[in-house]
Amino acid sequence: MSETEGRKPGLEEARKEIDRIDREMAALYQRRMETVEAVADWKKRHDLPVFQPEREAAILEKDAAWVKPAYRDSWVQLLKTMMAQSRAHQQRRICRDVVACQGMEGAFSHMAARGRFPDAMLQSHPTFEAVIQAVLGGSAQYGVIPFENTNSGLVGEVLDLLAQYPVYIREVLDVPVEQCLLGTLDATLKDIQWVYSKDQALAQARGFLEELGAEPVAYPNTAMAAKYVADTGDRTRGAIGARENAQLYGLKVLSTHIMENTNNTTRFLVVGRQPAREGSRFSMIVTVKNEVGALGRIIETISGAGMDMCSIQSRPRRPYPFEYYFYIELADFRDPAQIDALLEDLKSVCERIQPLGVYDRQGAAGSQEEKEIS
């Protein structure tokens, strides 16, 4: 009998013991995750953040002493893994720290969301409408969507969605955008014949593309365009997007700052199910009554309330031909009561009023709300 055969009964018994332990661990893990759900529900009721680093550090220090020193490092790593799984499960359950955005990693919306909410779990969606539906459906706490660009103008689709769905603007982010031309590693500018990107990005680089003599091709978003060019490996195809996409998808930056406006800035909205409690700006969507001078009376009412009308945008009112609704942004109000009084006064001259809430306008990072969500 060989030495290996002589050890076999002991080995098989040890393996059976491990199987029994694993079954017990599986049952305990399930109990742990069910208890985690109770913790998540409590945090949701009391509006507490999922991640509490001080408590986790204290738990690790305490629980590390439960095993022999020889197993301590691996035991702590196991605890950290379970804690990470616990946080992810809590986030999914209560949707706190989950932010939805349109496009995959590398898309400008994705980068704006990451810059604003660096510790959040980002949730990618194929369309702006899917982002809003994720917020309203409760799978995400907030959504980040582009609204306006200094070069290509208003994203009309987003304004239509604001008019269609009961979401509120929580915050406005003005994010500088640098558009670059990306190509395969063996490509040069002279090789590029077709350029793929989001329609707004193509519009921002219209002059550059005309001078290059390349054919623009609309694509769902800038990151998907970069991935497509990388996947084809065709040096005659290029993509417009952020320089970060070159590193993400193995491409080369062929040209930088290709926008017509060198101060290219995109305004992103942070939207949520509930309005913010305070802010320096207020927006609403109104539909005017079909009367002569109705829009003028709206403007007069706003002026009479002592507020500054920062912006007014009109959009076709589907499916009513040659009828329009208006997006209005206001500033210079003292408190919410002043907004309430204005909305009451507007009822006599508006067919429909949809408040979009109060909010602040700022850069992509650094605010009180960021501290609350992180």
ZIUR-V749790 format. One record per pair of residues at least 4 apart in sequence whose C-alpha atoms are under 6 Angstrom apart, sorted by the first residue. I is the first residue (numbers start at 1). GAP is how many residues later the second one is. Records with the same first field share a line. If there is no record, write none. Layout:
I->GAP, GAP
This chain:
25->4
40->50
43->4, 5
59->4
60->4
91->4, 5
95->44, 45, 46
96->45
97->23, 24, 276
98->22, 23, 24, 42, 43
99->23, 24, 41, 42, 43, 44
100->22, 23, 24, 31, 40, 43
101->8, 9, 23, 30, 42, 43
102->22, 23, 24, 25, 26
103->4, 21, 22, 23
104->20
105->5
106->117, 139
107->115, 116
113->4
114->4
115->249, 250
116->248, 249
119->255
131->12
133->4
134->5, 6
135->5, 6, 7
136->137
142->129, 130
143->127, 128
144->125, 126
145->123, 124
146->121, 122
147->8, 120, 121
148->5, 6, 7, 118, 119
149->4, 116, 117
150->114, 115
151->53
152->51, 52
161->4
167->105, 106
168->103, 104, 107, 188, 189
169->101, 102, 187, 188
170->100, 101, 106, 189
171->99, 188, 189
172->96, 97, 189
173->94, 95, 188, 189, 190, 191
174->92, 93, 189
175->90, 91, 189
176->88, 89
177->87, 88
178->79
179->62, 63, 78, 79
180->60, 61, 62, 75, 76, 77, 78
181->58, 59, 73, 74
182->56, 57, 70, 71, 72
183->4, 55, 68, 69
184->51, 67, 68
185->66, 67
187->48
191->45
192->44, 45
193->21, 43
194->20, 21, 22, 43
195->21, 22, 42, 43, 44
196->21, 22, 29, 43
197->21, 22, 25, 28, 42, 43
198->20, 21, 22, 23, 24
199->19
202->4
204->55, 56
205->53, 54, 55
209->4, 5
222->19
225->14
226->13
227->22
245->4
246->4, 5, 6
275->82
278->80
279->79, 80, 81
280->80
281->49, 50, 77, 78, 79
282->47, 48, 75, 76
283->45, 46, 73
284->43, 44, 70, 71, 72
285->41, 42, 68, 69
286->39, 40, 66, 67
287->38, 63, 64, 65
288->62, 63
289->61, 62
300->4
303->4
307->24, 25, 26
308->22, 23, 24
309->20, 21
310->19, 20
311->17, 18
312->15, 16
313->13, 14
314->11, 12
315->9, 10
316->7, 8
317->6, 7, 8
346->4
